[in-house]
Amino acid sequence: MFYFLIVNITGGIFLKVLITGAKGQLGNELASILKNEASEIGAIDQKYNACEVITADVDMLDITDVESVNCFLEKKRPDIVINCAAMTNVDGCETNVELAMKVNALGPLNLARVCNKIDAKLVHISTDYVFSGDGAVPYREWDICAPNSIYGKSKLLGEQYVREQTSRYFIIRTAWLYGYVGKNFVKTILNLAKEKSQIKVVNDQIGNPTNANDLAHHILKIALTDNYGIYHCTGAGEASWFEFAFLIVKCAQLDCQIVPCATDEFPREAKRPHYSALDNLMLRCTVGNEMRPWQDALSVYINKLKKENAL
């Protein structure tokens, strides 16, 4: 599913923003923030005021089809394209390599080529999985990429294609994302905690839990600049999956014991990074880093689910 947002700036001039994957966690937050003119962090730039949201189903635009992308973008001529579309099933990428490469690599390639032709900015969302995860300090934007999974390799190839095809790009790497729609780790733990008295969660994988609302807020800030390049954008602070799950259950006040375990106890198709925390260095150096501490963002998220009776 894809959405177009036409934004009235001044004097009848309109800024058009295309969001791919708009029904996903991040795309949904972007559309919601633009509609409300504010995120949980605060108000967004006034250039985004008075948004008109136009939607287009995936049947109308397949980003893996170069002709479809060319025709669609030539007709709509967006000023900014935010590519949230991706195959994010990490284990599924291992068993369906061709689809992973089409969506995560060729899709961004097609978008970048047409964005360059119509002089549109491209915001491409990437991942911590482009790194090996063998380090011990947070990765910075210029650190060497060495993915260990098909998912990571396909996303890195997508990054490379974007950089080759257009100069007006923002590559934004994020990690451990959760939002209000769709499936994510937080919702999985909440559902399991209602059914079980004890859950085992790995304690030897470290990363940055990231609220999709925070990420969307910063994407919209970055997209209005000309500070092109690669950014890391994750929640402030590090955690293991065990620590993340422990706080989820605590915030939700559920009677379930979270037990730490090793990755080896849960064999998966794809290798997981041991340590993939990201440093939001370029964010701090440009538009500013307002990403909330992951614990605070999670608490707000769960409280909102409670108010909406979504727990």
SULRABEL-V990939 format. One line per field, one symbol per residue. ss: DSSP state (h for helix, s for strand, l for the rest). phi: phi as a letter, one per 40 degrees, with the letter a starting at -180 (. if undefined). psi: psi as a letter, one per 20 degrees, with the letter a starting at -180 (. if undefined). A space follows every 50 residues. Layout:
ss=???
phi=???
psi=???
This chain:
ss=lssssssslllllsssssssllllhhhhhhhhhhhhlsllllsllhhhll sssssslhhhlllllhhhhhhhhhhhlllssssllllllhhhhhhlhhhh hhhhhhhhhhhhhhhhhhllssssssshhhlllsllllsllllllllllh hhhhhhhhhhhhhhhlllssssssllssllllllhhhhhhhhhhhllsss sslllssllsshhhhhhhhhhhhlllllsssslllsllsshhhhhhhhhh hhllllssssslhhhlllllllllsllsllhhhhhlllllllshhhhhhh hhhhhhhllll
phi=.bbbbbbccafgcbcbbcbcgcccdcdccdccccccgabcciccdccccg cbcbbacdccabccbcccccccccccfccbbbcccacbcdcccccbcccd ccccbcdcdcccccdcccgbcbbbcbacccccgccbbdcbdccccacbbc dccccccddccccccaccbbbbcbafcabcbgcacccccccccccbcabc bcbbbbabdbccccccdcdccccccbccibbbabdchbacdccccdcdcc ccfbcaccbcacdccbcbcbccccbbcbbccccccbcgbbdcddcccccc dcccccccfbc
psi=pqqqpopofqkjppppppoqkiiagghgggggghgikqahhaqrqihjql ppppqpqhhhooiiohgggggghhghmqhpponipqojnghhhhimgggg hggighghggggghghhjlqqpoppbqiiiqhjjaiqpprhiqppmqjrh ggghhghggggghhhqimqooopaqlqqaiqaqrgghgggghhhhqippp pqjkppaoppphggggghghgghirkmqbpqpnrqprrqrhghghghghg hilqnppppqrqhhimprgqpqpgokqqplghghieiqojpqphgghggg ghhghghjkj.
